[in-house]
Amino acid sequence: MKKLTLTLFAALISISMFADKDVEASLCWHDKTISITELRNCSEITLNNEAYKIFSYKLGFVHKHDNTQDYIEFTGVDKNINTSFTEKFKDYTPEKLYLEEIIVVDKNNEKYKLENVVIIVTK
């Protein structure tokens, strides 16, 4: 009985960590695809609901060179994307961007984790 109670409690906590579908994150309002030109001019993570604010996130991409692949990642602590991250796109165009571990806060300062977003980069 103790294990069942703990399991149910853990399930309830994990469910409450995910925000309702009324808030979704995107990259400068692009949630499916973004052109390389728009990407080079993009400087923030956007939300479709003004009741929430970005608390933190990770934005990354796979950099392929020679016979190796490196994962380059930027950790943000507000909606702004560091220019040192966007500078990388002057020399390289990734196939996809991965917006992950997105944490938002509401008016009551409660934190919620959003679903990951994969954005395809077009020419």
LUMROBA-902112 format. One record per residue (C-alpha): residue in three letters; x, y, z. Coordinates in steps of 0.1 Angstrom, whole numbers, plus 2048, in hexadecimal, padded with zeros to 3 digits. Each point is the difference from the previous one (the first is absolute). Layout:
N
ALAXYZ ...
This chain:
123
MET800800800 LYS81D817808 LYS80F7FB7DE LEU7DF8067EF THR7FB821812 LEU82380B7F8 THR7FC7F77DB LEU7DF8137FE PHE81081E811 ALA81D8007E8 ALA7E97FD7E2 LEU7EB81E80C ILE820815805 SER80D7F87DE ILE7DF8077EF SER7FE822812 MET8238097F3 PHE7F28027DC ALA7ED8207F8 ASP7DE7FD7EF LYS7FF8027DB ASP7F7825802 VAL8258097FF GLU81A7F57E6 ALA82380C7F9 SER80F8097DE LEU81F8107F1 CYS7F68247F5 TRP7DC7F37FA HIS80D7E27EB ASP7F77DE80F LYS8047E97E2 THR81880F7E7 ILE81681F7FE SER81580D7E3 ILE825806805 THR7FA8267FA GLU7E580181B LEU8167EB817 ARG81D8187FD ASN7E981D80A CYS7EF7ED81C SER80880B823 GLU7E67F2817 ILE7EA7E380B THR7DB8097FD LEU7E17F3811 ASN7DD8007F3 ASN7F180A822 GLU809821811 ALA7F77F2822 TYR8217EC800 LYS82480B7FE ILE81F7EC7F7 PHE8147F581E SER81A7EA7EF TYR8067EA7E2 LYS81B7EE7EB LEU8048077DB GLY8177EA7EC PHE8097F17DE VAL8167E57F2 HIS81F80D7EE LYS80D7E77E6 HIS8248037F5 ASP8187E77F1 ASN7F57DF80D THR7F480C822 GLN7E281180F ASP80081981D TYR7E180B813 ILE802826806 GLU7E980C81C PHE7F782180F THR7EF803822 GLY7E981E804 VAL7F380F81F ASP7E68187F1 LYS7F08047DD ASN82080F7F0 ILE8177EB7EB ASN825808805 THR8108107E1 SER81E7E9803 PHE7E87E37F9 THR7F08107E1 GLU82380A7F3 LYS8067DB7FA PHE7E78017E3 LYS8158177EB ASP8187E37F8 TYR7E97E2804 THR7DB7F87F9 PRO7F37E5816 GLU7E47E87F4 LYS7EC803820 LEU7FF814820 TYR7F67F0821 LEU7EE815819 GLU8007EB820 GLU7FA801825 ILE7EA81F7FD ILE7F580C822 VAL7E781C802 VAL7F181381E ASP7DD80D804 LYS7F381F813 ASN8027EC821 ASN8247F87FA GLU7F87DB7FB LYS8177ED7E8 TYR7F57EA7E4 LYS8137EB7E7 LEU7F58027DC GLU8047E67E5 ASN8208007EB VAL7FF8117DE VAL8137F47E1 ILE80381B7E5 ILE80C7F87DD VAL81781A7F0 THR7F98077DC LYS8158127E6 
